[in-house]
């Protein structure tokens, strides 16, 4: 779990580098303490389990963590490998990135997070600012792992968006603008 104290997200000892790349941006990937707005964390006193399978969102409790569920949903031409967090994790595949319209090869490994990242369409920090601070821990974990709010995208596009709310950023691929703008509506909290 990633405990958040005050307005600073602190890296939990067990948080893998790939998880930091996927849930945060900027200095969070460098492993330092960063302001909540820059990290993607859910604010003061919040506890977020990144990419957990132990959640009540669709796909939760299926034997694979959310990160691997989204890779499996969004990649094509996949091969699989068993890992500790998922017996059917994507080993290789191709992402047809909706944000850039690029085709990106995926191969599981340490450098993968830079090329393909899982993006929160409605950023966690924005959700906190809009009221997630009054949610229960269970609801925060559900929101952080809700597949309706997650999409595999090119890493640089995810970094360019950062924690901007959907109304303030559009993907470079103009053909995806309408779908992106409508995406936040089906999210249930």
N, C-alpha and C positions, 0 to 999 in steps of 0.2 A: 504494500500500500504506500501511497505517497502522502504523508501528512503535510499539511500546509499550516504554518504558524505565522500570525501577523499577516503582512502583505507580501510574504516571500515564500516561494516554493523551494523546498530543500530536497535535493536528490536523495531518495531512499537507497540504502546500501544494496538492496537486491534488484534495483531497477536496471534493466539491461540498456546498453547504449541504443539499440534499435528502438526500444520503447520511448526513450527520451527524444529521439529524432521524430518519432511518429506523433507523440502527444504534445510536443512543444515546438518552439522555434528559437532562433537567436542563441543567446547564451545558455539556454537550458541544454542544448546539445553539447556544449562545452563542459557541462557538468558543474557549473557554478550556481550560486544562489542568484536568482533573478526576480525582478518584480513580477507579481502575479499576472499583470496584463501581457507581459512578454512571454510567459511560460505556457499558457494554456491550462494552468491549474485552476481549480475551482475555489479560489478565495480563502479567506481567513478561517481557520478551524475546520476546513473541509477535508475529507479523506476520499481519495479517488484511487481505485484499483484499475490501473491501465490494462486494457485488453484482457480482462478476466472472462472466464467462461461461467463464473459463479455470479450470474446476474439474471434478472427477470425479463430482459429485452428479448425480442425474437431471436432465436438462435442460441440463447443462453442455455447452459447445462447440456450441451450436445457433445461434450468431450474435446472440443477445440476452443482455444481462446478467440476473442473477437477479431484480433488482428489477422489470424489465419482464416477465419470465416470470411472476412472481406476479401482477402486475396483470392480465396477459392471462388467467391461469387464474381469478382470483377476481372480476373485473368482468363485467358483462353489458351489453348494448346499446352495444357498443364501436365506436369509429371508430379508425383507425390513422394514424400518421405515421412517416416514416423519420427517425431520429436517429442520431448517430454510434455509440451503443452498441447499437442495435437497429433493423434495417430495418423492423420491424413493431411499433413501440412503440404502446401504447394512447394515443390523443390525448384521447378522452373516453369516459366510461362511467358505469356505476352500480354501486356496491358495496352489496350486501345484507349489512350488517355482522353477522357472527355474534356478536360480543361484546355489541352493544347492540340488535340487531334493527332498527336504523335503515337507511333507504335514503339513501346519500350520493352526490351527484353528484361525478364526478371530471372535471377538465379540466387537462391538462398545463400546468404553469407554476410559477412561483416559490412561490405560496401553496398548492399542492396538497399538499405534505407535511404541512401542519398538519391537513388534513381526512382524508386517507387515508394510512396508514403501513403499512409491512411489518413485522410483528411476529415476533420469535423467540419461539416458545412456550416453549422452554427457553432462557433468556437466555444470551448468550455468557459473561458474567461468572460466572454460576452453573455453567456447564459447566467453566470454568477451575477453579473451586473444587472441583468434583467429579472432576477428573482430566485435563482437557484440557491442563493444563500439561505433561504428559508425552507428548502426541500430537506427531506430526510436523507441520510447517507445512502439508503437503498435506492431512492429515486435519482440521486446524483450518479450513482454507479450505472443505473439503467440508462440514463441519458447519455453518459460517456460511452456506452457500448451499444447504443441503438443503431442497427444497420441502416435505418432510414436517414440517419444523420451522418453516415460514414461513406466514403468513396475512396477507392484507390486512385491516386493521381501521380503525375510527374512530381518528383521531389521539389524541384525548383519552383514550380507553380504553387505548391503548397507553402513553401517558404515565402514567396512573394505575397501571398494572401495574408499570412500570419494570423492574427486574431481579429481581422476585420470582419464585421458583421456582413451577412449576405447583401444587405442594401448598399454597402459601400465598396463592394468589389465585384467585378465580373471576370470570369476566366478569359484568357486570350482567344479561345475558340468561340467566335461569334455564333456559330451554329448551336452552341450549348447554352447560350444566355437564358433563353426562356425556361428550359428545364431546370437550370441552376436556380433561377429566381423563384420557381415554384417549389423546389425541393423542401424547404423548411416546413411547409404546411402540414405534411402528413406525420410529422414527429409528434408522438403522444407522450405527455408527461403527467 
